Amino acid sequence: MNPYNAHIITCHGWGFNPEFWRALEYQMGNRFVFNHADRGYFGNPSKPRFPDEPQIKKVLLLHSFGLHWCDDQLFKKADHVVIMSGFMNFHPGNEDEFKRSKLTLREMQAQFVDSPDEVLKRHYINSFHPQKPQFLPPSGIQHDLLLADLGLIDRDAHVRQRIYDARSITILHGSDDLIVHKNTARDMYHDLILRSQYFEILNAGHAFPVTHADKCAEILTSLIYSKAHGKIR
């Protein structure tokens, strides 16, 4: 059943896998077709593709670092991109905050070498704040990939042009995000203001697609309906 004639592909953030989207798909799945890309942090990677049918609306849901590892072809085909807990630059622009952020991420990388489970557990605690974490590190940790991606996040050397080239963007962010501060999302919105809209979810952290799946589903269903009827950019 696909009454909205829309196909959704998701890309999860660092330290997660497609299980991250289970709650949101449960809220929306009887109305939309879902496919989940998998970076491969805990198993084999997966790279789904949008169908070629032009009448089907193609929507990307990108959580955090998923904005940056998402396949270029998905960006090119997407009618609408939804950035959730995302960032263009991970480290803040303020010099003091930049130094603190750099130090925190470098310490995280150093600790991950010997204690990946502990780093992931702490990441989940911070991601789910102000709620309790709902994830534990899965088995089969792909240590080298997780560590390499921490380095990519630290270097902030992400390709941004494809974001500017996206046809239509919605930015969703939690008001209490400890991983990516809401000001980072607001700055991104102002950079993309000609083609984007912004929603901030109260009492929500970095993992709000899990903790506030019902609110996300409400926003996304309205968004996709409006998109299908030509009511938004």
ROBA-161730 format. One line per 4 residues: number of its first residue (from 1); for each residue x, y, z of C-alpha. Coordinates in Angstrom, 3 decimals, always signed. Layout:
# ROBA-161730
NUM> X Y Z  ... $
This chain:
# ROBA-161730
1> +0.000 +0.000 +0.000  +1.480 +3.317 -1.097  -1.348 +5.886 -1.141  +1.067 +8.827 -1.245 $
5> +2.921 +7.338 -4.228  +6.227 +8.044 -2.493  +9.412 +6.039 -2.035  +11.611 +6.779 +0.997 $
9> +15.290 +5.853 +1.321  +17.104 +6.384 +4.626  +20.755 +6.814 +5.626  +21.613 +6.458 +9.323 $
13> +24.202 +8.373 +11.328  +27.572 +7.332 +12.775  +27.443 +4.336 +15.089  +23.979 +3.199 +14.003 $
17> +22.469 +0.829 +11.461  +19.074 +0.562 +9.716  +17.471 -0.558 +13.002  +17.606 +3.148 +13.868 $
21> +14.602 +3.695 +11.562  +12.382 +0.897 +12.906  +10.147 +3.123 +15.077  +9.655 +5.723 +12.334 $
25> +8.912 +3.107 +9.685  +6.410 +1.521 +12.054  +4.627 +4.882 +12.268  +4.715 +5.484 +8.497 $
29> +5.317 +2.164 +6.808  +1.724 +1.304 +5.894  +1.547 +4.448 +3.759  +4.988 +4.536 +2.134 $
33> +7.611 +2.270 +0.619  +10.808 +2.299 +2.720  +14.329 +1.138 +1.852  +17.282 +1.561 +4.199 $
37> +20.837 +2.206 +3.110  +23.441 +0.687 +5.443  +26.929 +2.091 +5.886  +28.077 -1.321 +7.113 $
41> +29.195 -0.540 +10.658  +27.878 -3.879 +11.959  +27.482 -5.997 +8.844  +27.312 -5.785 +5.086 $
45> +26.684 -2.385 +3.481  +23.535 -1.825 +1.458  +22.912 +0.705 -1.316  +19.241 +0.807 -2.364 $
49> +18.120 +2.774 -5.391  +15.053 +4.828 -6.223  +12.708 +3.449 -8.886  +12.862 +5.075 -12.305 $
53> +9.136 +5.833 -12.434  +8.818 +9.658 -12.657  +5.364 +9.664 -11.021  +6.784 +8.294 -7.738 $
57> +8.012 +10.982 -5.319  +11.518 +10.187 -4.129  +12.390 +11.242 -0.573  +15.726 +10.943 +1.253 $
61> +15.852 +10.805 +5.067  +19.414 +11.545 +6.184  +20.394 +11.350 +9.838  +23.534 +13.152 +11.048 $
65> +26.622 +11.793 +9.204  +24.236 +10.002 +6.849  +24.012 +13.351 +5.035  +27.651 +12.894 +4.018 $
69> +28.012 +9.170 +3.265  +24.780 +9.066 +1.256  +25.303 +8.014 -2.361  +25.528 +10.849 -4.923 $
73> +23.020 +9.110 -7.206  +20.381 +9.207 -4.484  +20.907 +12.945 -4.106  +20.537 +13.492 -7.830 $
77> +17.287 +11.540 -8.057  +15.660 +12.770 -4.840  +12.695 +15.118 -5.154  +13.062 +16.086 -1.518 $
81> +15.879 +15.724 +1.033  +15.131 +15.638 +4.767  +18.173 +16.392 +6.952  +17.706 +15.138 +10.512 $
85> +20.199 +16.099 +13.261  +22.508 +17.071 +10.420  +25.457 +19.356 +9.876  +27.448 +20.940 +7.062 $
89> +30.421 +21.503 +9.401  +30.579 +19.327 +12.500  +32.887 +21.616 +14.468  +31.504 +25.027 +15.564 $
93> +32.855 +28.255 +14.062  +33.586 +29.907 +17.417  +37.298 +29.425 +18.186  +36.902 +28.222 +21.776 $
97> +34.013 +25.897 +20.901  +35.963 +24.637 +17.879  +38.919 +23.674 +20.084  +36.683 +21.900 +22.611 $
101> +34.863 +20.031 +19.862  +38.141 +18.990 +18.233  +39.543 +17.773 +21.555  +36.405 +15.782 +22.357 $
105> +36.388 +14.053 +18.982  +40.132 +13.304 +19.112  +39.695 +11.741 +22.566  +36.790 +9.722 +21.208 $
109> +38.974 +8.423 +18.371  +41.812 +7.515 +20.746  +39.473 +5.641 +23.112  +37.750 +3.857 +20.245 $
113> +40.980 +2.062 +19.275  +40.943 -0.032 +22.470  +37.359 +0.278 +23.754  +34.896 +0.592 +20.852 $
117> +31.965 -0.797 +22.860  +32.408 +1.802 +25.590  +32.658 +4.640 +23.063  +29.499 +3.457 +21.307 $
121> +27.598 +3.120 +24.599  +28.530 +6.689 +25.536  +27.587 +7.855 +22.045  +24.137 +6.278 +22.438 $
125> +23.667 +7.910 +25.852  +24.531 +11.312 +24.376  +22.453 +10.700 +21.242  +19.286 +9.772 +23.135 $
129> +19.566 +12.535 +25.735  +17.272 +13.836 +27.276  +15.631 +10.397 +27.016  +17.206 +7.065 +27.982 $
133> +19.227 +5.210 +25.329  +17.374 +2.519 +23.423  +20.389 +0.954 +21.689  +23.304 -1.264 +22.688 $
137> +26.304 -1.876 +20.410  +25.388 -4.679 +17.978  +27.734 -7.587 +17.353  +30.089 -7.630 +14.399 $
141> +31.583 -4.158 +14.891  +33.457 -3.011 +11.794  +36.150 -1.263 +13.820  +38.201 +0.216 +10.972 $
145> +35.206 +1.731 +9.171  +33.781 +3.311 +12.319  +37.178 +4.749 +13.214  +37.808 +5.996 +9.670 $
149> +34.446 +7.764 +9.615  +35.218 +9.460 +12.932  +38.276 +10.849 +11.141  +36.115 +12.086 +8.252 $
153> +33.756 +13.821 +10.687  +36.721 +15.381 +12.492  +38.288 +16.718 +9.285  +34.999 +18.285 +8.128 $
157> +36.091 +17.713 +4.525  +32.613 +16.911 +3.255  +31.292 +17.511 -0.249  +28.681 +20.253 +0.163 $
161> +27.821 +21.251 -3.394  +25.315 +18.438 -3.805  +23.442 +19.785 -0.772  +23.223 +23.215 -2.379 $
165> +22.087 +21.547 -5.605  +19.256 +19.615 -3.922  +15.837 +20.540 -5.321  +14.042 +20.854 -1.991 $
169> +15.193 +20.428 +1.628  +13.599 +20.114 +5.041  +15.780 +20.362 +8.160  +14.580 +18.696 +11.357 $
173> +16.542 +19.070 +14.598  +16.128 +18.340 +18.288  +16.167 +21.303 +20.669  +18.375 +19.401 +23.164 $
177> +20.835 +17.738 +20.780  +24.167 +17.079 +22.548  +25.966 +15.801 +19.440  +25.111 +18.551 +16.938 $
181> +23.966 +21.776 +18.589  +20.739 +23.301 +17.301  +22.651 +26.459 +16.326  +24.573 +24.364 +13.794 $
185> +21.273 +23.322 +12.223  +19.996 +26.893 +12.261  +23.163 +28.078 +10.516  +22.688 +25.378 +7.876 $
189> +19.108 +26.496 +7.363  +20.226 +30.101 +6.807  +22.806 +28.873 +4.258  +20.064 +26.949 +2.431 $
193> +17.163 +29.298 +3.115  +16.146 +29.732 -0.538  +15.349 +26.023 -0.888  +14.744 +24.777 +2.655 $
197> +12.392 +24.851 +5.636  +13.249 +24.228 +9.285  +11.490 +22.447 +12.167  +12.831 +22.165 +15.704 $
201> +11.440 +19.388 +17.896  +11.174 +20.303 +21.581  +12.581 +18.102 +24.344  +14.354 +16.010 +21.709 $
205> +17.972 +15.030 +21.218  +20.154 +13.676 +18.427  +18.168 +10.438 +18.106  +14.756 +12.095 +17.852 $
209> +13.685 +9.930 +14.851  +13.579 +7.110 +17.434  +12.385 +8.915 +20.566  +9.907 +11.189 +18.756 $
213> +8.942 +8.905 +15.889  +5.284 +9.901 +16.136  +6.081 +13.613 +15.778  +8.488 +12.891 +12.918 $
217> +5.872 +10.803 +11.156  +3.326 +13.602 +11.497  +5.710 +16.172 +9.996  +6.958 +13.889 +7.230 $
221> +3.520 +12.665 +6.205  +2.285 +16.260 +5.905  +5.460 +17.199 +4.029  +5.206 +14.351 +1.525 $
225> +1.485 +14.961 +0.996  +2.200 +18.635 +0.288  +5.053 +17.697 -2.018  +2.841 +15.299 -3.936 $
229> +0.298 +18.072 -4.437  +2.806 +20.752 -5.324  +2.270 +22.866 -2.204  +5.920 +23.221 -1.111 $
233> +9.177 +24.054 -2.796 $
